[in-house]
C-alpha cells in the first residue's frame, strides 16, 4: 500500500476578522441555499479539535501526513513543527478566482491541487473523529478505497434541501459522463457481493439496478471517506463546468456538487472495494436529547468513527460542548505530539 494522508478541514467561526469578512460576502451573494446550508451552525467550533489529533496519533499512527486545511487560521496550541503536520491555506491550492471562499464544497473539490498530497487520502471534516484503532485497510484495500455500496435512492431525496440538490447534481454528472448501468453491471462482483455487503444489501442493490436503470445513485453519509487524488482530476477534466460553477460560489447554492461525486465516480467505475455502511461508523445529529448517546458512543468507542453533526435545530450547543469535551477527555486524556504548551 502506498502512503495514506489525512486531510482535515477546519474553520474558527469565532474569529472576529473572519466573521466580518464572511458577513460582508454573505450580504452580497444572491441565490443562496436555504435552511441550514449557510447557517452559523455550519461554522461553529466546539473546541474539540485537539481530540481529533489525539485520536489520529493513538488510533492511526501509521498515517503519512496530516494536511490541516484552513483559511490561514491556526489554534495556539497546535505545534506546527510536527513532522507529520502540513498547514495548508486555501490560497495555497484553490485558484484565486474562487477566493475567498466560505464554501466547503469548493474547499473539497480542489484538494487534488495541494502540493505533495498523496494519491491515497482520507477526507475529514472537523466533526468526524476516530474512536478505535484502525489500520490502513479500513480505508483502502488493494489500492482502492473502501466504500459503502448502497444503490438505493437515498432517503433524503424525499425532501427538498441543499443536500438533496447536491445528490441530484452529482448523479446528473455521472449520468451525462458515464454509462452508469453498463458499468455497474460490468462490476457486478463488487456491487452485488454477498460476502462484503451481506445478503440483504446485495439483493437490494440488484433490485435497485433493475428498477432504476437510468438513475442509480449511491448512498453516502457524513463520515470520513477515502479518496483517490487522480479521481478529482478525472472529474474536473470530464465536467469542468459543474465543478467551476460550484467553486465560484462563495457559499452553498442548490446547483453545486460535492466530494460525494468522487465516491460515486469511483463506485461506478469499479475503483473501490465494497463494504457495509454500518461497519464504518455512526452519525449523531447533536441536540440535548442525543447528547447522552453521543457521549456513550465516544467513551465506549462503540464505533470506529463518529460524526457529530451540528444543525440549527441544536437547542443547547453550550450543553453539547461541555458534555462532548468531558467524553473526549475521558477517552483521550493525554496530549498528542501535535500539541504544544500553549492553551489548556
Residue pairs with C-beta under 8 A, 6 or more apart in sequence:
1 120
1 136
1 137
1 140
1 143
2 118
2 119
2 120
2 143
3 64
3 65
3 118
3 120
4 62
4 63
4 64
4 118
4 120
4 121
4 122
4 136
4 139
4 140
4 226
5 63
5 64
5 65
5 66
5 67
5 117
5 118
5 120
5 121
5 122
6 56
6 60
6 63
6 65
6 66
6 67
6 121
6 122
6 124
7 66
7 67
7 69
7 111
7 114
7 117
7 121
7 122
7 123
7 124
8 52
8 66
8 67
8 68
8 69
8 124
8 125
8 126
9 69
9 70
9 104
9 107
9 108
9 123
9 124
9 125
9 126
10 45
10 49
10 68
10 69
10 70
10 73
10 126
11 18
11 43
11 45
11 70
11 71
11 73
11 126
12 18
12 45
12 70
12 73
12 75
13 19
13 40
13 43
13 44
13 45
14 45
15 73
18 71
18 73
21 100
22 43
22 102
25 100
25 102
25 250
25 251
26 32
26 38
26 102
26 251
29 249
29 250
29 251
31 253
31 254
32 38
32 251
32 252
32 253
33 161
33 162
33 165
33 251
33 252
33 253
33 254
34 162
35 161
35 162
35 312
36 42
36 161
36 162
36 311
36 312
37 161
37 162
37 251
37 252
38 102
38 251
38 252
39 311
39 312
41 310
41 311
41 312
41 314
41 317
42 104
42 310
43 102
44 310
44 317
45 126
46 127
46 308
46 310
46 317
46 320
46 321
46 324
46 325
47 321
47 325
48 126
48 129
48 308
48 324
48 325
48 328
49 75
49 78
49 126
50 75
50 77
50 335
50 336
50 338
50 339
50 343
51 129
51 328
51 329
51 331
51 332
52 124
52 126
52 128
52 129
53 66
53 78
53 336
53 338
53 339
54 332
54 334
54 335
54 336
54 338
54 339
55 129
55 130
55 131
55 331
55 332
56 63
56 66
56 130
56 336
56 338
57 336
57 337
57 338
58 133
58 332
58 336
59 130
59 131
59 132
59 133
59 134
60 130
60 133
60 134
62 135
62 136
63 84
64 84
64 118
65 84
65 85
65 86
65 116
65 118
66 84
66 85
66 86
66 338
67 86
67 88
67 114
67 117
67 121
68 74
68 78
68 85
68 86
68 87
68 88
69 88
69 90
69 107
69 111
69 114
70 87
70 88
70 89
70 90
71 89
71 90
71 100
72 89
72 90
72 91
74 80
74 87
75 343
76 342
76 343
77 339
77 340
77 342
77 343
77 344
78 85
78 338
78 339
78 340
79 85
79 337
79 338
79 339
79 340
80 87
82 337
82 338
84 338
85 338
86 116
88 114
90 99
90 100
90 101
90 107
91 99
92 114
92 115
93 110
93 111
93 113
93 114
93 115
94 101
94 106
94 107
94 110
94 113
94 247
95 110
95 113
95 247
97 248
98 106
98 110
98 247
98 248
100 250
101 107
101 247
101 250
102 250
102 251
103 246
103 247
103 249
103 250
103 251
103 252
103 256
104 125
104 252
104 258
105 166
105 246
105 247
105 249
105 252
105 256
105 257
105 258
105 259
106 246
106 247
106 249
106 250
108 123
108 258
108 259
109 232
109 236
109 243
109 246
109 247
109 257
109 258
109 259
110 232
110 247
111 117
111 121
111 123
111 227
111 229
111 232
111 259
112 229
112 230
112 232
112 233
112 236
117 229
118 229
119 228
119 229
119 230
120 139
120 140
120 143
120 145
120 226
120 227
120 228
120 229
121 226
121 227
121 229
122 139
122 224
122 225
122 226
122 227
123 224
123 225
123 226
123 227
123 259
124 224
125 222
125 224
125 307
127 222
127 307
127 308
127 309
127 310
128 222
128 223
128 224
128 305
128 306
128 307
128 308
129 298
129 305
129 306
129 308
129 328
130 224
130 304
130 305
131 281
131 297
131 298
131 301
131 302
131 303
131 304
131 305
131 306
131 331
132 301
132 303
132 304
132 305
134 304
134 305
137 146
138 146
138 304
139 145
139 146
139 226
140 146
140 226
141 273
142 273
144 228
144 266
144 271
144 272
144 273
145 225
145 226
145 227
145 228
145 263
145 266
145 271
145 272
145 273
146 226
146 272
146 273
146 274
146 275
147 218
147 220
147 225
147 226
147 263
147 266
147 267
147 272
147 273
147 274
147 275
148 218
148 219
148 220
148 221
148 274
148 275
148 276
148 277
148 280
149 190
149 191
149 193
149 196
149 197
149 201
149 205
149 218
149 267
149 272
149 274
149 275
150 201
150 205
150 218
150 219
150 277
151 184
151 191
151 204
151 205
151 208
151 209
151 212
151 216
151 217
151 218
151 219
152 204
152 205
152 208
152 219
153 208
153 212
153 215
153 217
154 167
154 217
154 219
156 163
156 164
156 167
157 164
157 167
157 168
157 217
162 252
162 254
162 256
165 254
165 255
165 256
166 256
166 257
166 258
166 260
167 217
167 260
169 242
169 255
169 256
169 257
170 217
170 257
170 258
170 260
170 261
170 264
171 215
171 217
171 264
173 235
173 238
173 239
173 242
173 257
173 261
174 180
174 217
174 261
174 264
174 265
174 268
175 214
175 215
176 239
177 238
177 239
178 265
178 268
178 269
180 216
180 268
181 209
181 213
181 214
181 216
183 268
183 269
183 270
184 191
184 209
184 216
184 268
185 209
186 270
187 269
187 270
190 196
190 270
190 272
190 273
190 274
191 205
191 209
191 267
191 274
192 202
192 205
192 206
193 202
193 274
194 202
196 273
196 274
196 275
196 276
197 205
197 274
197 275
197 276
198 276
201 276
208 216
209 216
217 264
218 263
218 264
218 267
219 277
220 260
220 263
220 264
221 277
221 280
221 283
221 307
222 283
222 307
222 309
223 280
223 281
223 283
223 305
223 307
224 281
224 305
225 259
225 260
225 263
227 259
227 262
227 263
227 266
228 262
228 266
228 271
231 262
231 265
231 266
231 271
232 262
234 265
235 243
235 261
235 262
235 265
236 243
242 257
243 257
245 255
245 256
246 253
246 255
246 256
246 257
246 258
249 256
265 271
266 272
279 304
280 303
280 304
280 305
281 303
281 304
281 305
281 306
281 307
282 297
282 302
282 303
282 305
282 306
282 307
283 306
283 307
283 309
284 290
284 293
284 294
284 297
284 306
284 307
284 308
284 309
285 309
285 311
285 313
286 294
286 308
286 309
286 310
286 311
286 314
286 317
286 320
287 311
287 313
287 314
287 315
287 316
287 320
288 315
288 316
288 319
288 320
291 316
291 319
291 320
291 323
291 324
292 323
294 306
294 308
294 320
294 323
294 324
294 327
295 323
295 324
295 326
295 327
296 302
297 303
297 306
298 306
298 324
298 327
298 328
298 330
298 331
299 327
299 330
299 331
301 331
308 324
310 317
310 320
314 320
